[in-house]
Each structure stands twice: as structure tokens, then as C-alpha cells.
Amino acid sequence: MFMNSRKSFYIAMLMFGVVQAFAQQPLKLWYKQPAQKWTDALPIGNGRIGGMIYGGVTEDHIQYNEQSLWTGGPRDYNRKGAVKYLEPIRKLLADGKQAEAEAMAQQHFMGTKSDEATYAADSAKWFKMIGSYHLPQDELFHDDNLKTINLPTEQGWEVSPGFEGVDGAVWFIKHFNVPADWKGKNLVISLGRIRDIDRTWLNGDYIGTTSGNAYRKYIIPANKIHIGENRLAVQVINFYDKGGFTSNAKTLSVYPEGSENDAISLAGEWKYFIQDDKPPAYPRYNADYQPFADLYLQFPKQEVTDYKRDLDLTTATAHVSYKADGVIYTREYFSSAPDQVMAVHLIADKPGKISLKALLGSLHKNYVIRKIDDHTLGLSLKVKDGVLRGVSYLHVQAMGGKVVVTPKNISVTGANEATFYLTAATNFKNYHDVSGNPEAICKAQIAAITHKNYAAIRDAHIKDYQRYFNTFSIDLGKGENADLPTDERILKFGQSVDPSFISLYAQYGRYLLISSSRPGNGPANLQGLWNNLLTPPWGSKFTTNINLQMNYWPAEVLNLSACSQPFFSIVDDLSKTGHETAAEHYGAPGWVLHHNTDLWRGAAPVNASNHGIWVSGAAWLCHQLWEHYLYTGDKGFLQKRAYPEMKGAAEFFVHFLVKNPKTGYLISTPSNSPEHGGLVAGPTMDHQIIRDLLKNCLEAAKVLNIDKAFADTLKLKYSQIAPNKIGKYGQLQEWMEDKDDTTDTHRHVSHMWGVYPGTDITFKTPELLNAAEKSMKYRGDEGTGWSIAWKVNIWARMHQGDHAYLMLTKLLSPADVSSGKEKGGVYHNLFDAHPPFQIDGNFGGAAGLAEMLLQSQGDAIELLPALPTALPQGSIKGICARGGFVLDLEWQNGRLKNLQVLSKLGKTCRLAYAGRTISIETQTGKNYRFDADLKQL
Ligand code: FUC
């Protein structure tokens, strides 16, 4: 379909000046149809404003986000007096009383929830208001006035029109007929699972209530049933997140007791009435990242051919093109960092053909649209449970034709071309200041672009983006599927050789990082920058027991060091909030971070005590500060930012580690091997991370020539920390006790931290490495997206290229056809599937490929350390090594062909390949070339 119009498409693209990029087409995601689902839509972003482009023909939908729109507000996440329970919890764990320790910790040691002080009283008041069990519901509701909804709603009622973002009390009414031959029989009314409480009535009689996740089946005595019509009324109360009847259609039925086969289905149309949608805010440990709003572009209905939708990674621009009535229409989309706007540019190859209506809408119930001026529409919103407000401006510039802005929409009629510029902002300034003025920000940003033309804005965007993107390139050879649309390519990937799909995936990881994490903004969250749900999976926040860290694994090695700046800024914040947590919860100096944080930078333990009390978050973040120094040699960064934070994290552990009376070693307690095995004393991962922190602090203090006495303390502590242990199955023990279950395939492989990203276990500790390999085999090759991505890196560190490659192919398997079990893969838009979408797998996967091709964590830069047989030839330019080296290398028939090293810091360069190691002195800014035997040319 696309081939027919290639020539005309070229002409249209020429107008953009993007023919060159198009000619190098491998770095594109492309499709022959618009997106049906959110995970088909194509992401764009400037680190702050992100869009998901559906590219529909008669209606285009661009769902968008602004990075600082979250629920909640500044508050203290720490529990006053928690420290009193630290020793008692430790004692219970030492006595082998895990359940008691977890119970005590749950009650007294977890951080605070939002609104927890006022919720009990507020909800009692609210419950009273929405009615008692004696509510005369038959008189209250006249069915004829009620609207209808299709039940059940397995994904929650929020997906039904009119129910977006609804929490509260809703009545659902259904009439059904009981046949005469059911007379005298008791009836079972099956309602499946209901979130969160139901109060159910039949023919005006109250029949019961259930709360929680239970299956609802009510047995109704025969004398309460009418032969003929019956009226079922269910009041459903939902506190937050998904509401309503959430089981499948089969569970909604009515049947005589004992005769389920005769069931009459209750699925389908019900009447409903939203009684009250303002329940008191439900107490939450963490806040949720929020969608911002939606831009809809509505076009006249037309028959179209030659439809194509793409995302060009070389220019960070997306396109839609098609032919209708002999006219070629093209749209181009991008999110510009220099101009802080998202742009949608519409052209046709004949004059006067651009006519459309643009509308804004939002999932937030609390929003208004208004006319700003003759070219601009505005949207204002406020999040439901929180202090943040958002403003967005949509501005249009058209050539020819007519533009009309009403208080509801913008219409463009008969223009030659039109460009929409969209901006968005909130009142968030930082985690303790929400005094920003989003209106003023939007106004200024739109004012700043009004005197510029589209070409200039587009050029500035591409130039700015390419400063990052063009620092690295990769070519693994072209496979047979290289010219297929991306969705078809995903399906074929498992069955055929498609190396350029792997390079596309790695470059897509870099694209996503550049688009979601730019200097000056916040870091990439669990979904990067892109989220379309008011209650997204895991709050789309920052999970710090693997996920946030993994987001930044590719940054240094794939030459995007600057994209780590937002990561460093969240560490700056957390070192402050975590200082309070260290004092409140542990009576300790320095700072601590547990397994989750959010926009408001809470550092206290959250959720359940069996996994929320995990003390190594800060130490792991610090690992990446030190890595940044190793890659860049930036002493100013080390001195002013990294070292003080590393030192603070180390001070915490100097105080926190306790001596295990049985072994005499220092251990971390209470803590957890992330999300596995409950609250424990001395998980292996903690000790690996803490050792890493102390070692890096020692080296940093040496580089900076400071803190000699503190260094002595660290040295002593380092030598006393419980070592890695090998257990009875030859496995690396995950805990102090030898209790690993070799059949357990849990997604977290936390005790592998010492292999990757740490360096506790290397080829210099062969027994431990061997044990780690055994543990990896026991754990198996399946997992969630990020788990598989982690395994790519671990197998690469173990120099097992083929196993690493196998994991990479699993990461690239199609998510949309998976069994629904915990199995990672990719969606049509190549977003990583946990499932659901979670971006860490994209980043971890890109880093994993780098780890297969180059490693520099040891004494030398290892070239092609885990090259898989499936990638016998290729070349990379711009891959980075610790010590300030940037390498270009080429390989053929599985062997290095040539190499060039740029030295940015003038350090000694040691290179290792195929059993040979060489060492050369280098000068800053100079290039060094080598042949296949590492002979300098
Ligand atoms: C951790 C993981 C889950 C998920 C969540 C966001 O808790 O164990 O798999 O990735 O973070």
C-alpha cells in the first residue's frame, strides 16, 4: 500500500527536508494503520511535555502529559517515633519471629499516608451522607431518568464514558424476569467481584453487603422473588482506583440454587445513577503521576489510501500521511525542548485543503476550556486528590484559509497548511514549593514562538535533539524483515534473523531517554514521561529497588551522560528528605531511602512491611553518582554533589549496621531482599550494595584528598560486613541462612547485584561467580520486562553472550499475544511490557546490548566480551568506557576488525580482547587506532 505512494510521499517529505532521514529508514518505527490502543500510539517528548500520537484519519488523538502533574502535595512522609520500634523489630527477627516482626513494623514503623489523620472521621461522615442500609431506594430512583452502562467492566468502570476518574457511590439497577418454573426455588444472584463495597437490594428488600475482593453470591429465599419481573439494585462504593463489577460477563447471572446451568445472564445493559463522586481522599503512601489532557483533531470524513504512520528516531519527529481524493496529506509531530512546545504541523500537496477542528479534553473531572485569543484555546485543570493545578495553551498558525476560536474549540477551514503549538505547565516548583504560575508559563511560551516560523522551530528541535542522539550509532547488519512495518516485525522476530531490529531497539531506548529525561527537568518515572491513567500501574512513580536505577543504566555507556542530570537532581532532593527519615526511623545520621518515592520525594518505608522496609535505596543511587564520575572524570561534580551524598549514605550505614552475635559479621537489619522472602536480617544484596558504597567513598575521599579519619572507619566497617556465601545447592545465597528454593523463579534476582551492576563478584572470584551462575539457572529465563533486561546484563557480565542474546530475544517478544502471565515483551510501539507497560525494560535492554559489546568495570576495557554468535558482524561508534574513553569498533565473523579510542581525560588506557591485554598512555583529546590484534596503528 505504502509503495504505491512512495514517490508522492517523498515529495511531501521533501517539503520537510527529511528525505535524507527517510532514506536511512532503519531507524524508524512505522505502521500501516492508526493506533487502536495506547500501546500502539507513538511517544514523543522533550523531557517535560510528552505526547502519545494515535494518528487517526478522521480523528487524531494526542494524549499528553506534563512531567510535574501528580496527585498529593508536600507533606512529611516520616512516622514520628518510629525509631522506638527499631530495636524491638531487630530483636524479633534475631529470635526468628518474622511474622511478629512484620506485624510490629506494619503498625509502628511504616511511613505516613496522606490524609491518614482525618480519614476515619471524614469517611464516617461521608458514609452517613450516602445513606444507611434502610435507604428507601425504590422510591428514590425512577429508572426512566437513569442513564445506561454495559456491565461488567473488567478493567473498572473508569473505562466507560461518563465514569472517567469516578470514585464514590454509584447505584446500578437491573430488571430481570424469573420464569414460572422457578417458583418455590431459592435464587442465587451472582455478581462476581465488586470494588470495593456493594449493598444489594432485590425488589426493595435489602439482601446483603460485602466488602473487599470477595466473590459476591447472594442466596435469596424463594418467598422474596417475583415470578415475572424483579428489580435488582446495587449500591457500589469505590474508594479509589478501579470501581464496579470487575469480573467477567459469565459471573453476572441469576439462577435457581443448585441449577447453575439454567442461569439467566445479568451482563449487558444496566441503569445507573452516580449518587456521590466526592468521597474523602483515600489515604495513600505515595502519590500518582497523572495524565494531563488530550488533543483531538477532527477532519472531514474521507476515503483514504496509502496510510502510513511513523516515528523517526534520527529527528525525533513522528508523521502520518495518506492520500484522499487525489490529495496527499501529511502531519508531522514533535515535542521541542528549545521552544518548550509540542508541535503538530499539517500540510497537503494542493492548496486550501487543510480543514479541521481541534478540541481539548481531560480525564480530570475538574477542568475547563476557554478562549484565550483569536488563535489560542486554553485548558485549566486541578487534580482531584492534591494541590496541583495545570494549564495548557493550544495555539494555531495557519497559512491561508480561516481560523475561528470559540470558547470550546479551534476550527481551521481551507488553509494551505496549519501548525498547532501546545504547551502545558503546573504550579509545581519543587517538592516543597507549589507556588508556580502555570498560566504565566504557558502565556510566555506561546508568546515566544509567535514570531517564529515552523521551519525554524523544527530546525531548532532537531538540532537540539541530535546533540544527544548523534553521539552514538550502531549497525548490526540488515535482516530480512528490515523493511516490514514494526508490528509485523515484532511478530516475526522470534522466527527470523533481524539484527537491525536489535539496533533499532537499542536506539529506541536512547530516544526514550532523551525524550523523557532532559537536564533541568525531573527524572524518567516508571513510564518515562507517558501515562494515560489517573491511577496508573504502581502509581507510575519512582520505584527504587531496581526500576529508577535501571532507567539510567544506558545513560553513560550509550553516550547520553547529560540525560542523567535529572537523576542527579532527584538524588539531591532525596538526600535531604532521606536525612529526616534516617533520623525519625533509625536515629541515624546521613540519609536513607526505601523502595519507593514520588514527586514529593518521600523516603520513608511504604506499603507492606514485608517488602517496604529495605534500606539500600540511597546506597544504590550513590553507585550511579560514582559511575558518572568514573565515566566523565568530573571532579567538580564529585566534590560538590556526589561525594557529600555518598558520604551521607555511608554515614547512615556506619550507624545502622549491627553485629550478628552468631557470626560476628556486620549485617543490615531489618531489611529485605527486594520483594522476596519477607522482612529479614542480613539480605545478601544489601551487603553487596553497602560494600560498594563504602569502597567508592574510600576511593572518592582519596581522589579529593579529604576525610582521612572517616576513611579509616569505612575501611574497618568494610572488612566486617557479612560476605557472600555459597549454599548447599552450590548457589549464591540470597539470604544469610542457606534457605534458597531452587524451584523459585521470582522476578527479582537481587543477590546478583554483585555481578551487575556491582562488582562484588567477578572473574577474580571464580567460586562466587560460579555460584551466581547456578543461581541464575535456578531462577530461570522468564520474568517481567525489567527482570529479563536485568538478566541480559548479568549474563553479559558473565561473558555468556549467547545466553544474554537469548534474554534479549525474550525482551523483544510480542507482548500483545502473550498469555497474560508475568512475561516481559514489547507492545506494538516497542514500549516494554512488564506487563503492563513499564519503561525500565526498554532502558535495561539497551544497556544490556552495550554490556555485550563492551565492558569497563574492571582493570581494562573489554572489547566484545559477550558477543553472541547471532551477531557475527557489526560496528558501533561512540560507546563509552570508564576512564573517559569513547570507542568506535567494528567486528566481522565474530572477531574484532578495528578499533579507535578517543581519550577525553588523558588516562592510561588498558584494552583487553581475546586473552590479550595492552596498555597505552593517552593524551586528552587524542584518537588512537588499533588493528584486530590490538596493535596500535
Ligand atoms: C517493583 C517490582 C514490580 C514492579 C514495581 C513497579 O516493585 O517488583 O515488578 O516493577 O516495582
Boltz pocket constraint, residues with backbone or C-beta under 6 A from the ligand:
constraints:
  - pocket:
      binder: B
      contacts: [[A, 526], [A, 538], [A, 543], [A, 547], [A, 675], [A, 747], [A, 784], [A, 786], [A, 834], [A, 838]]
      max_distance: 6.0
